[in-house]
């Protein structure tokens, strides 16, 4: 359940929700096409009235800093 694992409501899910997952029991996947173009990625900062723009490299640094790993897959 999104709310139990990430503390987020459906429709507001973003990578920033991993800050709330102290059990580290989720896995993170990214589609390689999403990361192939060097364009800023946009996500809600755990509230859907704001948007954060950041590079894929910065997002990966954030994920690692939270103690998570991720996989890049071809969908």
Secondary structure by P-SEA (a helix, b strand, c coil): cccccccccccccccccccccccccbbbbbccccccccbbbbbbcccccbbbbbcaaaaaaaaaaacbbbbbbcc
